[in-house]
Amino acid sequence: MVGSGHFPFWKPRETPWNLRSRTKSITQEQLAKRPDPFSLPFLLDGLDEDGKYGWLSDDVKRFCKLRQYSTNGSTSLEDAEARGVKKTAKSVQIPNIDSDDELPQESVTLLDKRQKKLKGVVVVDHDDGRRFSPTDKFTKCSDSSRNALRNSSNDDVMSENRSGSDTSLQGYDEEDSSMNSIDSSENQNPLYVDAEEEEELWRQMAFIQESIKETVEHSQINDLKQVEDCDHSFICKDDIGEVCRVCGLIKKPIESMIEVVFNKPKRSRRTYMHEKENGETSSTFSISRQSSQTKVLGEKMFIHPRHDQAMRPHQTEGFRFLCNNLAAEEPGGCILAHAPGSGKTFLLISFLQSFMAMDPQARPLIVLPKGIIDSWKREFTSWAVENVPLFDFYSVKAESRKQQLKVLGQWVEQRSILFLGYEQFAKIICDDKFEAASEKCKLILLEKPTLFILDEGHTSRNKETNMLISLARVRTPRKVVLTGTLFQNNVEEVFNILNLVRPKFLKRPGTREIVNRIMSKAEIPSGKQMNQSSIEGTFFAAVEFTLQKSTNSSAKASLIKDLREMTRNILHYHKADFRGLLPGLSEFTIMLNLSSIQRDEVEGLRNMELFKQISLGAALYIHPKLKSFLEENPSNSEKSFDDNNNTMRKLDKVLEKINVRDGVKMKFFLNLLALCESTGEKLLVFSQYIAPIKTLEILMSSMKGWHLDKEMFTITGDSSNEQRESSMERFNNSPEAKVFFGSIRACGEGISLVGASRVLILDVHLNPSVTQQAVARAYRPGQKRKVYAYRLVAADSPEEENYKTSTRKETMSKMWFEWNVGSVREDFGFRAIDVDHSGDAFLETPKLKEDIKCLYTR
């Protein structure tokens, strides 16, 4: 059994738990008339002794005492106290339960101990002497009770450690109830509970009644006494009106506000347009400006109310940043560097619609990886406030220049948006055929865009490529780069992107002074001399050397402050912070001991050229036979596997007689997948090469009889958009799905795979941002479980050296953009931890930890 709070026979419900009486309410009089506390549907958690829950806690206590005295003829608490009535407590028999008599101490979990204790609990009713077990009553409890109990089980196990003999019923779930409803003959030593225990049960009932109270915005009935005593603090709710945040009193209903704000029979959907220049302002805009629902940003644009409701603070700040750069009197380009999963697409969609409402002649062009065009379109449709045509070449199969020119003509002629893949854009701009259609396509793409958006903009970071040169030729100054991982390999690449959005960035006024200041303090590496012809190259080298190798902390801090000052107006950075939104993320780097056969072959890799060493090494660390297979069949491309049946048959034969224990990463994958199956979790597996993916795919098919698009799913660079969307949707939603194999380049960006809660990175990529993007496929909004990510590294091999190189790059990125300069702490990488204290029940199992040499976490 893995984890805590679950029994081994527990299986997830196929239907969700539902509250039985979401809209029911109960008055104090009705509550007092109920003779049996266990008949209440929400008898769960207790109330604190300090009256934390107000009058409800006090009333419950009074009802309990009144119930105790009622059998002695007392009609009120005052009457009972005056007569000095004392009820004799029932006999209490608490046997000394020693779990060691039945099971060895090390094999008995806390939940097992709790189960033993509660099996014998018997509550004696004070009125008629009837006996009943609390677990029997909980069996009849509502679905909401069971659900709340399941959620609180882990906390109760922890509280049992503190309280020792605590017999509270917190932590019970449906399985607890069924186990404790076993025939009473099994209860050798029943535990009798007196009035004090019964009062604890009443506290539990009151707590759950308080916890499920409807919030003020959904309440239909106001407590008149509470309204009279309230000082009132009114806020504006878009579905209610002006309402008191304390008592719920509605001062001004939304109906009357809507009549004023939207008084036209058929209002324009562009309620967020800027007011007219001549001072004549429509009532729609005038009232909207005064409403708390609309935040006016800058002088020309503001967020549409529908989008404003869904925006988080960093997105609102990002919207203002885009306005300041793109909607200014002298517009300029900018970079929006928000972490993966933080809502960049939604933010740009909201900005686009506001921008196009302000300028009906706007023609936005969005260049992005071809594979995520459908995701953008789907997101745009879901947040559209008016119908804007969305054009692209791929949905209409426009392959020739004449067909593409027709699509471009439609985009230019009407108010619309054009989507284009990076490679397609570069091909058109660099086309040297000098045909009429080709030249017209090129001219339109360079001249007509009024807003140029580059999603995953770090793709165009190498100044020597046609890609960056082509993008830089677009004439509009309004260029926006969206990226979740701005720093890729080195400092120069970041400044290449800065030059793209702001040409000759280092030579601009204000920037040159900061460059001179940095050069006067930075450490210049040996061999780099400061001269006019190579000032930029020297600057990049000095910055990188100081960040990476300087031991002077004050010099690093000063350099980082200068870099941030230099880019603060054109670079908006946001680190992902999903605390409170997502269950959590644990990332591990796992150094694995190679098998004896793998160790013998590692030495042969060290003398190879770097990229051949990495590709063959990735195969060797999976299994030695895979390396031998690739040496005999050298092509490791996608097409060599998908189009060549002969290659697949050869690989099948190799895997027929394979010894799994000879390949440490293959064994780790199989053990991890088995644990995922046992807990009902799904697994993501990423590699930068196709051979490992295909090998594990064939292995699962032969060992478990699994099929593609049912239990297994795969995305590679050759997968069509339709295949990508279908695989993503089915994996996230199908209960039969078990594992998703992905090429880290093909599905490391722009897709959501939140159906998985475990992520396995099979090999080390020299660019750390690629791995970060892969983990972000699972750890993003929509995830319901805590995510565990495992980066596998072959210990004592060239892969370990590659890992150190990747870590140094990641450290530079974190220092530049995330380090709190005033802090002494500079721990940006991973720290070593003991496997037995990793906090991950999977890693602590013998089957996974047997090959772990050392373990690191953030």
BELFENWO-V466216 format. One line per field, one symbol per residue. ss: DSSP state (A for helix, B for strand, O for the rest). Layout:
# BELFENWO-V466216
ss->???
This chain:
# BELFENWO-V466216
ss->OOOOOOOOOOOOOOOOOOOOOOOOOOOAAAAAAOOOAAAOOOOOOOOOOOOOOOAAAAAAAAAAAAAAAAOOOOOOAAAAAAAOOOOOOOOOOOOOOOAAAOOOAAAOOAAAAAAAAAAOBBBBOOOOOOBBOAAAAAAOOOAAAAAAAAAOAAAAAAAAAAAOOOOOOOOOOAAAAAAAOOOAAAOOOOBBBOAAAAAAAAAAAAAAAAAOOOOAAAOOOOOAAAAAAOOOOBBBBOOOBBBBOOOOOBBBBAAAAAAAAOOOOOOOOOOOOOOOOOOOOOAAAAAAAAOOOOOBBOOOBBOOAAAAAAOOAAAAAAAAAAAAAAOOOOOOOBBBBBOOOOOAAAAAAAAAAAAAAAOOOOOBBBBBOAAAAAAAAAAAAAOOOOOOBBBOOOOOOOOOAAAAAAAAAAAAAOOBBBBBBAAAAAAAAOOOOOOAAAAAAAAAAAAOOOBBBBOOAAAOOOOOOAAAAAAAOOOOOOBBBBBOOOOOOOAAAAAAAAAAAOOOAAAOOOAAAAAAAAAAAOOOOOOOOOOAAAAAAAAAAAAAAAAAAOOOAAAAAAAAAAAAAAAOOOBBBBOOOOBOOBOOBBBBBBBBOOOAAAAAAAAAAOOOOAAAAAAAAAAAAAOAAAAAAAAAOOOOOAAAAAOOAAAAAAAAAAAAOOOAAAOAAAAAAAAAAAAAAAAOOOBBBBBOOAAAAAAAAAAAAAAAOOOBOOOBBBBOOOOOAAAAAAAAAAAAAOOOOOBBBBBOOOOOOOOOOOOOOBBBBOOOOOOAAAAAAAAOOOOOOOOOOOBBBBBBBBOOOAAAAAAAAAAAAAAAAAAAAOOOOOOOOOOOOOBBBOAAAOOOOOOOOAAAAOOBBBBBBO
